[in-house]
Amino acid sequence: MYTSPLERALETAEPVAHRHRLEFEPLEDLGEMCLGEWEGKSFAELDPLPEFKRFNTYRSGVRVPGGDLMLETQTRMIARLDKLAQDHPDQTIAIVSHGDPLRAAVAHYLGIALDHLLRFEISPASLSIVEAGEWGPRVTCLNDTGEDPI
């Protein structure tokens, strides 16, 4: 089990790790997208900003002021997830991260453009499952918020 180092991810990981008798390792690459000037602001504060509207319409090409491009977040996540899959062949890996980085990774595995990220949901504490294999990735569960099927 691997998690973002942010406190809210560690708090989410703890009961899952306890239930499945797992240790977890925080990894920077699984962290939140860098939100630069938007860090700590509410959606109510961001909604009126034209650059926030552009960001939500054109995720593939609009950089958060002082922060990341979504493509950078996606690249970071996919590189780490691919490495973890290589390091743990034929094993189940649990990842605890954040909505936008997880959404960017799932979009990659589904072949969905970053500009369409908001067409599917990744809810807090939800479960999505991606199977890795020689034939490529396959998303078998998306945004399950019910009982843990594992």
Backbone as JSON, one array per atom type, in Angstrom:
{
  "sequence": "MYTSPLERALETAEPVAHRHRLEFEPLEDLGEMCLGEWEGKSFAELDPLPEFKRFNTYRSGVRVPGGDLMLETQTRMIARLDKLAQDHPDQTIAIVSHGDPLRAAVAHYLGIALDHLLRFEISPASLSIVEAGEWGPRVTCLNDTGEDPI",
  "N": [[0.84, -1.17, 0.0], [0.54, 2.19, -0.88], [0.79, 5.72, -0.41], [-0.18, 9.16, -0.74], [1.82, 11.71, 0.78], [0.41, 13.64, 2.17], [-1.53, 14.73, 4.97], [-4.35, 14.23, 4.96], [-4.57, 12.12, 3.16], [-3.04, 10.17, 4.42], [-4.63, 9.78, 6.68], [-6.84, 8.63, 5.47], [-5.72, 6.3, 4.48], [-4.99, 4.85, 6.77], [-7.21, 3.34, 8.18], [-7.86, 1.52, 6.16], [-5.44, 0.17, 5.71], [-5.13, -0.95, 8.27], [-7.4, -2.63, 8.39], [-6.79, -4.51, 6.39], [-4.42, -5.47, 7.29], [-1.95, -4.23, 6.53], [1.09, -2.48, 5.86], [1.85, 0.92, 5.08], [3.36, 3.09, 2.66], [4.35, 6.37, 2.35], [4.59, 8.33, -0.61], [6.02, 10.9, -2.45], [5.41, 11.29, -5.17], [2.77, 10.55, -5.38], [1.35, 12.61, -4.45], [-0.75, 15.57, -4.09], [-1.88, 17.69, -6.78], [0.05, 20.53, -7.59], [-1.19, 23.54, -6.64], [-0.44, 26.16, -6.65], [-1.06, 29.59, -6.72], [-3.69, 29.18, -6.13], [-3.87, 27.56, -3.97], [-5.41, 26.45, -1.03], [-7.69, 27.95, -1.43], [-11.25, 28.27, -1.7], [-13.81, 26.67, -3.76], [-15.81, 28.52, -4.19], [-14.39, 30.91, -4.06], [-12.74, 30.59, -6.25], [-14.38, 30.12, -8.49], [-15.37, 32.57, -9.78], [-13.14, 33.42, -11.21], [-11.66, 33.99, -14.34], [-9.43, 32.5, -15.27], [-9.66, 30.15, -13.81], [-11.97, 29.07, -14.87], [-11.04, 28.64, -17.5], [-9.06, 26.74, -16.94], [-10.63, 24.56, -16.08], [-11.91, 23.95, -18.42], [-9.97, 23.5, -20.31], [-7.96, 21.52, -19.5], [-5.67, 20.26, -20.42], [-3.9, 22.2, -21.27], [-3.74, 24.51, -19.7], [-1.99, 26.11, -17.25], [-2.03, 26.08, -13.74], [-1.95, 29.13, -12.02], [1.24, 29.77, -10.95], [1.52, 27.12, -10.34], [1.03, 23.65, -11.24], [0.79, 22.12, -14.54], [-1.86, 20.08, -15.63], [-1.02, 17.95, -17.16], [1.59, 17.53, -16.23], [1.08, 16.58, -13.66], [-0.33, 14.24, -14.32], [1.67, 12.83, -15.75], [3.59, 12.44, -13.73], [2.13, 10.83, -11.93], [1.5, 8.53, -13.54], [4.07, 7.6, -14.2], [4.97, 6.81, -11.64], [2.99, 4.91, -10.92], [3.3, 2.99, -12.95], [5.9, 2.14, -12.36], [5.5, 1.03, -9.79], [3.81, -1.07, -10.48], [5.58, -2.62, -11.98], [7.41, -3.25, -9.98], [5.92, -4.88, -8.37], [4.92, -7.4, -9.56], [2.09, -9.35, -10.47], [0.76, -8.85, -8.1], [-1.51, -7.25, -5.77], [-1.89, -3.83, -5.44], [-2.46, -1.13, -3.34], [-3.41, 2.24, -3.63], [-3.43, 5.43, -2.27], [-4.49, 8.55, -2.92], [-5.26, 11.69, -4.39], [-8.14, 13.52, -5.67], [-7.81, 14.96, -8.3], [-5.16, 14.07, -9.23], [-5.63, 11.26, -9.23], [-7.83, 11.1, -10.95], [-6.6, 12.02, -13.29], [-4.8, 9.91, -13.75], [-6.55, 7.7, -14.1], [-7.93, 8.63, -16.35], [-5.86, 8.5, -18.23], [-5.49, 5.69, -18.35], [-7.94, 4.95, -19.38], [-7.87, 6.16, -21.81], [-8.82, 8.74, -22.15], [-8.97, 12.14, -22.98], [-7.24, 14.79, -21.28], [-8.72, 17.14, -21.22], [-11.26, 16.29, -20.81], [-11.59, 15.48, -18.22], [-13.46, 16.1, -16.22], [-15.69, 14.67, -16.83], [-16.09, 12.34, -15.53], [-16.32, 11.04, -12.19], [-14.26, 11.1, -9.3], [-14.66, 10.37, -6.23], [-14.16, 11.49, -2.81], [-12.54, 9.11, -0.78], [-13.32, 7.02, -2.42], [-13.29, 3.99, -4.42], [-11.35, 2.85, -7.07], [-10.39, 0.57, -9.57], [-7.63, -0.63, -11.33], [-6.43, -2.93, -13.5], [-3.29, -4.21, -14.28], [-1.49, -5.5, -17.01], [0.22, -7.58, -19.45], [-1.07, -6.99, -21.78], [-1.86, -4.46, -21.42], [-3.37, -1.77, -19.47], [-6.49, -2.11, -17.65], [-9.49, -0.79, -16.67], [-11.45, -1.79, -14.11], [-13.19, -1.07, -12.15], [-14.78, 1.87, -11.12], [-14.81, 4.68, -9.15], [-16.19, 3.61, -6.91], [-18.17, 3.87, -4.14], [-19.22, 2.34, -2.2], [-19.27, -0.68, -0.33], [-16.09, -2.17, 0.3], [-14.81, -4.06, -2.26], [-12.62, -5.72, -2.29]],
  "CA": [[0.0, 0.0, 0.0], [1.3, 3.43, -1.01], [-0.09, 6.84, -0.2], [0.33, 10.53, -0.75], [2.3, 12.08, 2.12], [-0.44, 14.63, 2.82], [-2.22, 14.2, 6.16], [-5.68, 13.7, 4.66], [-4.39, 10.81, 2.51], [-2.57, 9.25, 5.47], [-5.8, 9.47, 7.5], [-7.67, 7.71, 4.69], [-4.99, 5.03, 4.35], [-4.85, 4.15, 8.05], [-8.19, 2.28, 8.45], [-7.77, 0.49, 5.11], [-4.25, -0.61, 6.03], [-5.43, -1.72, 9.47], [-8.37, -3.69, 8.04], [-6.14, -5.53, 5.56], [-3.14, -5.79, 7.92], [-0.9, -3.76, 5.62], [1.87, -1.28, 6.13], [1.8, 1.78, 3.9], [4.53, 3.93, 2.45], [4.07, 7.63, 1.66], [5.43, 8.66, -1.75], [5.78, 12.26, -2.96], [4.82, 11.23, -6.51], [1.33, 10.32, -5.27], [0.8, 13.79, -3.81], [-1.73, 16.43, -4.75], [-1.44, 18.61, -7.82], [0.47, 21.82, -7.04], [-2.21, 24.52, -7.0], [0.15, 27.49, -6.71], [-1.81, 30.72, -6.16], [-5.04, 28.73, -5.75], [-3.75, 26.7, -2.78], [-6.18, 26.83, 0.14], [-8.88, 28.73, -1.77], [-12.47, 27.49, -1.89], [-14.38, 26.76, -5.1], [-16.56, 29.78, -4.24], [-13.42, 31.96, -4.35], [-12.13, 30.36, -7.56], [-15.38, 30.1, -9.57], [-15.48, 33.79, -10.6], [-11.89, 33.72, -11.91], [-11.63, 33.5, -15.73], [-8.4, 31.47, -15.46], [-10.18, 28.91, -13.24], [-12.9, 28.55, -15.9], [-10.2, 28.11, -18.58], [-8.43, 25.52, -16.42], [-11.61, 23.47, -16.05], [-12.32, 23.67, -19.79], [-8.8, 23.13, -21.11], [-7.0, 20.98, -18.52], [-4.41, 19.81, -21.04], [-3.01, 23.28, -21.66], [-3.76, 25.68, -18.81], [-1.23, 25.94, -16.02], [-2.5, 26.77, -12.55], [-0.99, 30.22, -11.75], [2.25, 29.41, -9.96], [1.4, 25.69, -10.03], [1.28, 22.62, -12.25], [-0.07, 21.72, -15.64], [-2.44, 18.77, -15.35], [-0.17, 16.96, -17.83], [2.71, 17.23, -15.33], [0.53, 15.73, -12.61], [-0.62, 12.94, -14.93], [2.95, 12.18, -16.06], [4.17, 12.02, -12.44], [1.34, 9.7, -11.41], [1.65, 7.35, -14.4], [5.43, 7.08, -14.03], [5.05, 6.11, -10.35], [2.12, 3.72, -10.95], [3.96, 1.99, -13.81], [7.04, 1.6, -11.6], [4.96, 0.16, -8.74], [3.32, -2.29, -11.13], [6.77, -3.41, -12.32], [8.02, -3.72, -8.74], [5.01, -5.82, -7.69], [4.19, -8.17, -10.57], [1.1, -10.33, -9.98], [0.32, -8.49, -6.75], [-2.46, -6.15, -5.66], [-1.3, -2.63, -4.84], [-3.43, -0.1, -2.98], [-2.88, 3.6, -3.75], [-4.29, 6.48, -1.71], [-4.02, 9.83, -3.43], [-6.21, 12.8, -4.38], [-9.07, 13.51, -6.79], [-7.27, 15.31, -9.62], [-4.13, 13.13, -9.68], [-6.24, 9.96, -9.53], [-8.65, 11.28, -12.16], [-5.67, 12.09, -14.42], [-4.29, 8.57, -14.0], [-7.64, 6.89, -14.66], [-8.15, 9.11, -17.72], [-4.8, 7.91, -19.05], [-5.75, 4.26, -18.56], [-9.15, 4.83, -20.2], [-7.65, 6.82, -23.09], [-9.63, 9.95, -22.17], [-8.18, 13.36, -23.01], [-7.26, 15.57, -20.05], [-9.78, 18.15, -21.29], [-12.54, 15.65, -20.46], [-11.46, 14.92, -16.87], [-14.62, 16.33, -15.37], [-16.8, 13.85, -17.3], [-16.29, 11.24, -14.58], [-16.07, 11.45, -10.81], [-13.45, 10.36, -8.33], [-15.15, 10.91, -4.96], [-13.3, 11.22, -1.65], [-12.59, 7.76, -0.2], [-13.89, 6.05, -3.36], [-12.4, 2.94, -4.9], [-11.26, 2.55, -8.49], [-9.45, -0.54, -9.75], [-6.99, -0.76, -12.63], [-5.61, -4.15, -13.63], [-2.15, -4.06, -15.2], [-1.09, -6.76, -17.62], [1.01, -7.46, -20.66], [-1.98, -6.45, -22.8], [-2.13, -3.07, -21.07], [-4.23, -1.57, -18.31], [-7.93, -2.26, -17.81], [-10.22, -0.24, -15.53], [-12.53, -2.73, -13.79], [-14.07, -0.45, -11.17], [-14.57, 3.31, -11.13], [-15.49, 5.54, -8.19], [-17.1, 2.86, -6.02], [-18.23, 4.49, -2.81], [-19.89, 1.4, -1.31], [-18.42, -1.6, 0.4], [-14.79, -2.54, -0.28], [-14.97, -5.37, -2.9], [-11.38, -6.48, -2.29]],
  "C": [[0.89, 1.23, 0.0], [0.32, 4.59, -0.94], [0.62, 8.17, -0.46], [0.83, 10.85, 0.66], [1.42, 13.1, 2.84], [-1.3, 13.99, 3.9], [-3.57, 13.59, 5.83], [-5.61, 12.35, 3.96], [-3.94, 9.78, 3.54], [-3.73, 8.83, 6.37], [-6.75, 8.52, 6.79], [-7.02, 6.33, 4.62], [-5.03, 4.2, 5.63], [-5.91, 3.07, 8.28], [-8.17, 1.16, 7.4], [-6.57, -0.42, 5.39], [-4.5, -1.5, 7.25], [-6.35, -2.9, 9.16], [-7.73, -4.84, 7.28], [-4.76, -5.95, 6.09], [-1.95, -5.47, 7.0], [-0.13, -2.61, 6.25], [1.69, -0.39, 4.9], [2.99, 2.7, 3.88], [4.12, 5.22, 1.74], [5.08, 7.88, 0.55], [5.05, 10.03, -2.28], [5.06, 12.24, -4.3], [3.31, 11.0, -6.49], [0.62, 11.52, -4.65], [-0.17, 14.56, -4.69], [-1.08, 17.24, -5.86], [-1.04, 19.92, -7.15], [-0.47, 22.91, -7.56], [-1.73, 25.96, -6.92], [-0.67, 28.55, -5.99], [-3.21, 30.33, -5.69], [-5.03, 27.88, -4.48], [-4.57, 27.28, -1.62], [-7.43, 27.63, -0.16], [-10.07, 27.79, -2.01], [-12.93, 27.6, -3.35], [-15.16, 28.07, -5.26], [-15.62, 30.95, -4.56], [-12.87, 31.83, -5.77], [-13.12, 30.48, -8.72], [-15.46, 31.38, -10.39], [-14.24, 34.09, -11.46], [-11.9, 33.16, -13.34], [-10.59, 32.4, -15.94], [-8.82, 30.13, -14.86], [-11.17, 28.27, -14.22], [-12.11, 27.95, -17.07], [-9.55, 26.79, -18.16], [-9.4, 24.34, -16.47], [-12.15, 23.11, -17.42], [-11.18, 23.07, -20.6], [-7.69, 22.63, -20.19], [-5.66, 20.6, -19.14], [-3.44, 20.95, -21.3], [-2.98, 24.49, -20.77], [-3.04, 25.35, -17.52], [-1.92, 26.71, -14.9], [-1.5, 27.89, -12.27], [-0.03, 29.85, -10.61], [2.26, 27.93, -9.61], [1.67, 24.81, -11.24], [0.35, 22.71, -13.44], [-0.64, 20.35, -15.26], [-1.6, 17.66, -15.99], [1.02, 16.57, -16.96], [2.25, 16.31, -14.19], [0.27, 14.33, -13.14], [0.68, 12.17, -15.19], [3.61, 11.64, -14.79], [3.46, 10.8, -11.89], [1.57, 8.43, -12.23], [3.05, 6.76, -14.27], [5.54, 6.29, -12.73], [4.2, 4.83, -10.38], [2.72, 2.62, -11.82], [5.13, 1.34, -13.08], [6.56, 0.66, -10.5], [4.45, -1.15, -9.33], [4.49, -3.2, -11.52], [7.41, -4.01, -11.08], [7.2, -4.79, -8.04], [4.22, -6.63, -8.71], [3.27, -9.19, -9.91], [0.67, -10.09, -8.54], [-0.73, -7.39, -6.83], [-1.78, -5.02, -4.9], [-2.44, -1.67, -4.53], [-2.74, 1.26, -3.02], [-3.9, 4.54, -3.13], [-3.7, 7.81, -2.15], [-5.18, 10.83, -3.39], [-7.01, 12.83, -5.68], [-8.45, 13.81, -8.14], [-6.14, 14.38, -10.07], [-4.7, 11.75, -10.03], [-7.08, 10.03, -10.81], [-7.75, 11.32, -13.39], [-5.11, 10.72, -14.77], [-5.35, 7.69, -14.64], [-7.93, 7.32, -16.1], [-7.11, 8.53, -18.67], [-5.12, 6.45, -19.37], [-7.0, 4.02, -19.4], [-8.97, 5.44, -21.59], [-8.5, 8.07, -23.26], [-8.7, 11.17, -22.12], [-8.31, 14.13, -21.69], [-8.35, 16.65, -20.05], [-11.14, 17.6, -20.9], [-12.53, 15.05, -19.05], [-12.72, 15.05, -16.03], [-15.86, 15.57, -15.85], [-17.01, 12.61, -16.44], [-15.82, 11.7, -13.21], [-15.08, 10.52, -10.12], [-13.79, 11.0, -6.99], [-14.13, 10.67, -3.85], [-13.59, 9.82, -1.1], [-13.26, 6.74, -1.11], [-12.82, 5.05, -3.8], [-12.5, 2.83, -6.41], [-10.19, 1.47, -8.63], [-8.96, -0.55, -11.19], [-6.16, -2.04, -12.58], [-4.51, -3.88, -14.65], [-1.79, -5.43, -15.74], [-0.28, -6.51, -18.87], [0.21, -6.8, -21.78], [-2.31, -5.0, -22.54], [-3.07, -2.98, -19.9], [-5.71, -1.73, -18.66], [-8.6, -1.76, -16.54], [-11.42, -1.15, -15.28], [-13.51, -2.19, -12.77], [-13.74, 1.04, -11.16], [-15.44, 3.99, -10.09], [-16.52, 4.8, -7.33], [-17.04, 3.49, -4.64], [-18.95, 3.6, -1.8], [-18.91, 0.55, -0.55], [-17.18, -1.95, -0.39], [-14.9, -3.93, -0.91], [-13.72, -6.22, -2.86], [-11.39, -7.48, -1.14]]
}
